[in-house]
Amino acid sequence: MRSLARVWILVARMRQRLTGRPAPRAELVRRHAPGRTFADIGCMWNVNGQIAFLAEQSGATSVTGLDIMPATAEYEAEHARRCSKVRFVEGDLHDPDVASEVGEHDVVWCSGVLYHSPNPLLVLERLHAITRELLILATETIPEVPGLAQACVFFPGLPSADRRVHSMARPGSLALGVSTPFERNQSYGAWWWGITPSAVRGMLRASGFELVEEYGGRLHLTVIARPRAGG
Protein backbone atom coordinates (compact mmCIF):
# COMPACT_ATOMS: atom_id res chain seq x y z
CA MET A 1 0.00 0.00 0.00
CA ARG A 2 2.84 2.41 0.76
CA SER A 3 4.29 1.79 -2.70
CA LEU A 4 0.94 2.77 -4.21
CA ALA A 5 0.84 5.83 -1.96
CA ARG A 6 4.30 6.91 -3.16
CA VAL A 7 3.14 6.70 -6.77
CA TRP A 8 -0.03 8.60 -5.81
CA ILE A 9 2.05 11.43 -4.28
CA LEU A 10 4.58 11.56 -7.13
CA VAL A 11 1.84 11.73 -9.77
CA ALA A 12 0.16 14.54 -7.80
CA ARG A 13 3.44 16.52 -7.67
CA MET A 14 3.90 16.15 -11.43
CA ARG A 15 0.32 17.21 -12.17
CA GLN A 16 0.62 20.14 -9.76
CA ARG A 17 3.61 21.40 -11.76
CA LEU A 18 1.95 20.83 -15.14
CA THR A 19 -1.67 21.84 -14.52
CA GLY A 20 -1.81 23.69 -11.20
CA ARG A 21 -3.44 27.09 -11.43
CA PRO A 22 -1.63 29.34 -8.94
CA ALA A 23 -3.82 31.81 -7.12
CA PRO A 24 -3.05 35.44 -8.00
CA ARG A 25 -2.87 36.42 -4.34
CA ALA A 26 -2.09 40.11 -4.76
CA GLU A 27 -4.63 40.42 -7.57
CA LEU A 28 -7.35 38.88 -5.41
CA VAL A 29 -6.65 41.38 -2.64
CA ARG A 30 -6.59 44.32 -5.04
CA ARG A 31 -9.82 43.13 -6.64
CA HIS A 32 -11.86 42.56 -3.50
CA ALA A 33 -10.46 44.92 -0.83
CA PRO A 34 -11.35 48.39 -2.24
CA GLY A 35 -14.28 50.01 -0.47
CA ARG A 36 -14.75 47.03 1.87
CA THR A 37 -13.73 46.09 5.38
CA PHE A 38 -11.04 43.39 5.32
CA ALA A 39 -9.78 40.84 7.85
CA ASP A 40 -6.60 38.77 7.53
CA ILE A 41 -6.79 35.66 9.71
CA GLY A 42 -3.36 34.19 10.38
CA CYS A 43 -1.66 37.41 9.35
CA MET A 44 1.68 37.10 11.07
CA TRP A 45 3.58 33.82 10.55
CA ASN A 46 6.18 34.28 7.78
CA VAL A 47 4.21 37.18 6.23
CA ASN A 48 4.34 39.88 8.94
CA GLY A 49 1.06 41.48 7.93
CA GLN A 50 1.85 41.77 4.20
CA ILE A 51 -1.68 40.86 3.07
CA ALA A 52 -3.26 43.22 5.61
CA PHE A 53 -1.03 46.08 4.46
CA LEU A 54 -1.79 45.31 0.82
CA ALA A 55 -5.53 45.41 1.54
CA GLU A 56 -5.13 48.78 3.24
CA GLN A 57 -3.02 50.09 0.35
CA SER A 58 -5.63 48.80 -2.11
CA GLY A 59 -8.40 50.86 -0.57
CA ALA A 60 -10.02 48.77 2.16
CA THR A 61 -12.05 50.99 4.45
CA SER A 62 -10.62 49.25 7.52
CA VAL A 63 -8.35 46.25 8.07
CA THR A 64 -7.98 43.87 11.00
CA GLY A 65 -5.30 41.21 11.34
CA LEU A 66 -5.52 38.23 13.67
CA ASP A 67 -2.89 35.74 14.77
CA ILE A 68 -2.26 33.54 17.78
CA MET A 69 1.35 34.75 17.85
CA PRO A 70 2.34 38.27 18.90
CA ALA A 71 3.03 40.97 16.36
CA THR A 72 6.53 40.57 14.94
CA ALA A 73 9.19 43.26 14.91
CA GLU A 74 8.95 43.27 11.09
CA TYR A 75 5.22 43.93 11.29
CA GLU A 76 5.64 46.71 13.83
CA ALA A 77 8.34 48.39 11.75
CA GLU A 78 6.27 48.25 8.56
CA HIS A 79 3.19 49.43 10.43
CA ALA A 80 5.13 52.47 11.64
CA ARG A 81 6.73 53.12 8.25
CA ARG A 82 3.34 53.18 6.55
CA CYS A 83 1.64 55.13 9.37
CA SER A 84 -0.81 52.26 9.03
CA LYS A 85 -4.22 52.02 10.67
CA VAL A 86 -4.32 48.22 10.46
CA ARG A 87 -5.69 46.86 13.75
CA PHE A 88 -3.97 43.76 15.11
CA VAL A 89 -5.69 41.28 17.43
CA GLU A 90 -3.62 38.61 19.16
CA GLY A 91 -5.73 35.56 19.90
CA ASP A 92 -7.08 32.17 18.89
CA LEU A 93 -9.83 32.07 16.28
CA HIS A 94 -11.22 28.94 17.94
CA ASP A 95 -12.22 31.17 20.88
CA PRO A 96 -15.65 32.75 20.20
CA ASP A 97 -14.67 35.82 22.24
CA VAL A 98 -11.67 36.39 19.97
CA ALA A 99 -13.85 36.01 16.88
CA SER A 100 -16.22 38.60 18.38
CA GLU A 101 -13.28 40.95 19.01
CA VAL A 102 -12.24 40.65 15.36
CA GLY A 103 -15.84 41.31 14.35
CA GLU A 104 -17.62 40.96 11.05
CA HIS A 105 -15.85 42.09 7.87
CA ASP A 106 -16.95 42.27 4.27
CA VAL A 107 -13.94 40.27 3.04
CA VAL A 108 -12.05 37.71 5.13
CA TRP A 109 -8.68 36.33 4.04
CA CYS A 110 -7.42 33.13 5.68
CA SER A 111 -4.29 31.41 4.40
CA GLY A 112 -2.33 28.50 5.87
CA VAL A 113 -4.58 27.98 8.87
CA LEU A 114 -7.05 25.18 8.15
CA TYR A 115 -4.68 22.18 8.19
CA HIS A 116 -2.90 23.49 11.31
CA SER A 117 -6.09 23.23 13.36
CA PRO A 118 -7.19 20.11 15.25
CA ASN A 119 -10.76 21.15 14.35
CA PRO A 120 -10.86 22.62 10.83
CA LEU A 121 -14.65 22.62 10.72
CA LEU A 122 -14.73 24.86 13.80
CA VAL A 123 -12.30 27.23 12.07
CA LEU A 124 -14.68 27.47 9.11
CA GLU A 125 -17.62 28.07 11.40
CA ARG A 126 -15.76 30.94 13.07
CA LEU A 127 -14.84 32.31 9.63
CA HIS A 128 -18.50 32.11 8.63
CA ALA A 129 -19.45 34.12 11.71
CA ILE A 130 -17.16 37.02 10.72
CA THR A 131 -17.66 36.98 6.92
CA ARG A 132 -20.31 39.28 5.45
CA GLU A 133 -19.58 38.94 1.73
CA LEU A 134 -16.53 36.90 0.71
CA LEU A 135 -14.08 34.44 2.23
CA ILE A 136 -10.75 33.93 0.48
CA LEU A 137 -9.38 30.66 1.86
CA ALA A 138 -5.99 29.17 0.96
CA THR A 139 -4.82 25.82 2.26
CA GLU A 140 -2.33 23.06 1.57
CA THR A 141 -4.04 19.83 0.49
CA ILE A 142 -3.32 16.20 -0.26
CA PRO A 143 -4.24 14.52 -3.56
CA GLU A 144 -7.70 13.07 -3.99
CA VAL A 145 -7.92 9.43 -2.95
CA PRO A 146 -9.19 7.33 -5.89
CA GLY A 147 -12.69 6.08 -5.20
CA LEU A 148 -12.96 7.91 -1.87
CA ALA A 149 -14.31 11.46 -2.12
CA GLN A 150 -13.71 14.00 0.66
CA ALA A 151 -10.96 11.96 2.30
CA CYS A 152 -8.72 13.34 5.06
CA VAL A 153 -5.60 12.05 6.83
CA PHE A 154 -5.05 12.70 10.53
CA PHE A 155 -1.30 13.19 10.91
CA PRO A 156 -0.74 12.99 14.70
CA GLY A 157 0.28 9.46 15.64
CA LEU A 158 0.82 8.40 12.04
CA PRO A 159 3.63 5.81 11.74
CA SER A 160 6.91 7.29 10.55
CA ALA A 161 6.88 5.24 7.32
CA ASP A 162 3.50 6.71 6.40
CA ARG A 163 4.63 10.22 7.33
CA ARG A 164 7.61 9.85 5.01
CA VAL A 165 5.25 9.09 2.13
CA HIS A 166 3.30 12.28 2.77
CA SER A 167 6.47 14.36 3.18
CA MET A 168 7.39 13.39 -0.41
CA ALA A 169 4.71 15.84 -1.57
CA ARG A 170 6.87 18.78 -0.47
CA PRO A 171 10.50 17.60 -0.47
CA GLY A 172 12.90 19.81 1.42
CA SER A 173 10.21 21.69 3.32
CA LEU A 174 9.70 21.53 7.07
CA ALA A 175 6.18 20.43 7.96
CA LEU A 176 5.98 19.77 11.67
CA GLY A 177 4.11 16.57 12.35
CA VAL A 178 4.71 15.30 8.80
CA SER A 179 8.41 15.66 7.99
CA THR A 180 9.04 15.43 11.76
CA PRO A 181 7.26 13.46 14.49
CA PHE A 182 4.16 15.08 15.95
CA GLU A 183 4.64 16.68 19.37
CA ARG A 184 1.64 17.92 21.34
CA ASN A 185 3.51 21.08 22.35
CA GLN A 186 3.81 22.04 18.67
CA SER A 187 0.17 23.10 18.96
CA TYR A 188 -0.96 24.96 15.83
CA GLY A 189 2.54 24.85 14.39
CA ALA A 190 1.98 21.21 13.47
CA TRP A 191 0.11 19.87 10.47
CA TRP A 192 -2.87 18.14 12.06
CA TRP A 193 -4.69 17.22 8.86
CA GLY A 194 -4.07 16.29 5.27
CA ILE A 195 -7.26 17.45 3.56
CA THR A 196 -8.24 16.64 -0.02
CA PRO A 197 -9.68 19.46 -2.17
CA SER A 198 -13.07 17.73 -2.23
CA ALA A 199 -13.05 17.60 1.59
CA VAL A 200 -12.29 21.33 1.73
CA ARG A 201 -15.28 21.96 -0.51
CA GLY A 202 -17.45 19.70 1.64
CA MET A 203 -16.38 21.46 4.83
CA LEU A 204 -17.15 24.83 3.29
CA ARG A 205 -20.64 23.69 2.33
CA ALA A 206 -21.19 22.20 5.79
CA SER A 207 -20.13 25.52 7.34
CA GLY A 208 -22.63 27.54 5.33
CA PHE A 209 -20.51 28.71 2.39
CA GLU A 210 -20.96 28.36 -1.36
CA LEU A 211 -18.00 28.41 -3.74
CA VAL A 212 -17.50 31.25 -6.19
CA GLU A 213 -13.99 30.73 -7.61
CA GLU A 214 -11.23 28.14 -7.23
CA TYR A 215 -7.50 28.07 -7.95
CA GLY A 216 -4.81 25.48 -7.37
CA GLY A 217 -4.16 21.83 -8.03
CA ARG A 218 -3.62 18.59 -6.15
CA LEU A 219 -1.45 20.00 -3.36
CA HIS A 220 -2.75 23.52 -2.77
CA LEU A 221 -6.20 25.07 -3.02
CA THR A 222 -7.39 28.66 -2.91
CA VAL A 223 -11.12 29.28 -3.00
CA ILE A 224 -13.36 32.30 -2.91
CA ALA A 225 -16.63 31.52 -1.15
CA ARG A 226 -19.58 33.49 0.14
CA PRO A 227 -21.96 32.82 3.01
CA ARG A 228 -24.93 30.92 1.68
CA ALA A 229 -28.28 32.63 2.01
CA GLY A 230 -29.95 31.28 5.13
CA GLY A 231 -26.64 29.93 6.47
C-alpha positions in Angstrom: 0.0 0.0 0.0 2.8 2.4 0.8 4.3 1.8 -2.7 0.9 2.8 -4.2 0.8 5.8 -2.0 4.3 6.9 -3.2 3.1 6.7 -6.8 0.0 8.6 -5.8 2.1 11.4 -4.3 4.6 11.6 -7.1 1.8 11.7 -9.8 0.2 14.5 -7.8 3.4 16.5 -7.7 3.9 16.1 -11.4 0.3 17.2 -12.2 0.6 20.1 -9.8 3.6 21.4 -11.8 1.9 20.8 -15.1 -1.7 21.8 -14.5 -1.8 23.7 -11.2 -3.4 27.1 -11.4 -1.6 29.3 -8.9 -3.8 31.8 -7.1 -3.1 35.4 -8.0 -2.9 36.4 -4.3 -2.1 40.1 -4.8 -4.6 40.4 -7.6 -7.3 38.9 -5.4 -6.7 41.4 -2.6 -6.6 44.3 -5.0 -9.8 43.1 -6.6 -11.9 42.6 -3.5 -10.5 44.9 -0.8 -11.3 48.4 -2.2 -14.3 50.0 -0.5 -14.8 47.0 1.9 -13.7 46.1 5.4 -11.0 43.4 5.3 -9.8 40.8 7.9 -6.6 38.8 7.5 -6.8 35.7 9.7 -3.4 34.2 10.4 -1.7 37.4 9.3 1.7 37.1 11.1 3.6 33.8 10.5 6.2 34.3 7.8 4.2 37.2 6.2 4.3 39.9 8.9 1.1 41.5 7.9 1.8 41.8 4.2 -1.7 40.9 3.1 -3.3 43.2 5.6 -1.0 46.1 4.5 -1.8 45.3 0.8 -5.5 45.4 1.5 -5.1 48.8 3.2 -3.0 50.1 0.4 -5.6 48.8 -2.1 -8.4 50.9 -0.6 -10.0 48.8 2.2 -12.1 51.0 4.5 -10.6 49.3 7.5 -8.3 46.3 8.1 -8.0 43.9 11.0 -5.3 41.2 11.3 -5.5 38.2 13.7 -2.9 35.7 14.8 -2.3 33.5 17.8 1.4 34.7 17.8 2.3 38.3 18.9 3.0 41.0 16.4 6.5 40.6 14.9 9.2 43.3 14.9 9.0 43.3 11.1 5.2 43.9 11.3 5.6 46.7 13.8 8.3 48.4 11.7 6.3 48.2 8.6 3.2 49.4 10.4 5.1 52.5 11.6 6.7 53.1 8.2 3.3 53.2 6.6 1.6 55.1 9.4 -0.8 52.3 9.0 -4.2 52.0 10.7 -4.3 48.2 10.5 -5.7 46.9 13.7 -4.0 43.8 15.1 -5.7 41.3 17.4 -3.6 38.6 19.2 -5.7 35.6 19.9 -7.1 32.2 18.9 -9.8 32.1 16.3 -11.2 28.9 17.9 -12.2 31.2 20.9 -15.7 32.7 20.2 -14.7 35.8 22.2 -11.7 36.4 20.0 -13.9 36.0 16.9 -16.2 38.6 18.4 -13.3 41.0 19.0 -12.2 40.6 15.4 -15.8 41.3 14.4 -17.6 41.0 11.1 -15.8 42.1 7.9 -16.9 42.3 4.3 -13.9 40.3 3.0 -12.0 37.7 5.1 -8.7 36.3 4.0 -7.4 33.1 5.7 -4.3 31.4 4.4 -2.3 28.5 5.9 -4.6 28.0 8.9 -7.1 25.2 8.1 -4.7 22.2 8.2 -2.9 23.5 11.3 -6.1 23.2 13.4 -7.2 20.1 15.2 -10.8 21.1 14.4 -10.9 22.6 10.8 -14.6 22.6 10.7 -14.7 24.9 13.8 -12.3 27.2 12.1 -14.7 27.5 9.1 -17.6 28.1 11.4 -15.8 30.9 13.1 -14.8 32.3 9.6 -18.5 32.1 8.6 -19.4 34.1 11.7 -17.2 37.0 10.7 -17.7 37.0 6.9 -20.3 39.3 5.4 -19.6 38.9 1.7 -16.5 36.9 0.7 -14.1 34.4 2.2 -10.8 33.9 0.5 -9.4 30.7 1.9 -6.0 29.2 1.0 -4.8 25.8 2.3 -2.3 23.1 1.6 -4.0 19.8 0.5 -3.3 16.2 -0.3 -4.2 14.5 -3.6 -7.7 13.1 -4.0 -7.9 9.4 -3.0 -9.2 7.3 -5.9 -12.7 6.1 -5.2 -13.0 7.9 -1.9 -14.3 11.5 -2.1 -13.7 14.0 0.7 -11.0 12.0 2.3 -8.7 13.3 5.1 -5.6 12.0 6.8 -5.0 12.7 10.5 -1.3 13.2 10.9 -0.7 13.0 14.7 0.3 9.5 15.6 0.8 8.4 12.0 3.6 5.8 11.7 6.9 7.3 10.5 6.9 5.2 7.3 3.5 6.7 6.4 4.6 10.2 7.3 7.6 9.8 5.0 5.2 9.1 2.1 3.3 12.3 2.8 6.5 14.4 3.2 7.4 13.4 -0.4 4.7 15.8 -1.6 6.9 18.8 -0.5 10.5 17.6 -0.5 12.9 19.8 1.4 10.2 21.7 3.3 9.7 21.5 7.1 6.2 20.4 8.0 6.0 19.8 11.7 4.1 16.6 12.3 4.7 15.3 8.8 8.4 15.7 8.0 9.0 15.4 11.8 7.3 13.5 14.5 4.2 15.1 16.0 4.6 16.7 19.4 1.6 17.9 21.3 3.5 21.1 22.4 3.8 22.0 18.7 0.2 23.1 19.0 -1.0 25.0 15.8 2.5 24.8 14.4 2.0 21.2 13.5 0.1 19.9 10.5 -2.9 18.1 12.1 -4.7 17.2 8.9 -4.1 16.3 5.3 -7.3 17.4 3.6 -8.2 16.6 0.0 -9.7 19.5 -2.2 -13.1 17.7 -2.2 -13.0 17.6 1.6 -12.3 21.3 1.7 -15.3 22.0 -0.5 -17.5 19.7 1.6 -16.4 21.5 4.8 -17.2 24.8 3.3 -20.6 23.7 2.3 -21.2 22.2 5.8 -20.1 25.5 7.3 -22.6 27.5 5.3 -20.5 28.7 2.4 -21.0 28.4 -1.4 -18.0 28.4 -3.7 -17.5 31.2 -6.2 -14.0 30.7 -7.6 -11.2 28.1 -7.2 -7.5 28.1 -8.0 -4.8 25.5 -7.4 -4.2 21.8 -8.0 -3.6 18.6 -6.1 -1.5 20.0 -3.4 -2.8 23.5 -2.8 -6.2 25.1 -3.0 -7.4 28.7 -2.9 -11.1 29.3 -3.0 -13.4 32.3 -2.9 -16.6 31.5 -1.2 -19.6 33.5 0.1 -22.0 32.8 3.0 -24.9 30.9 1.7 -28.3 32.6 2.0 -30.0 31.3 5.1 -26.6 29.9 6.5 
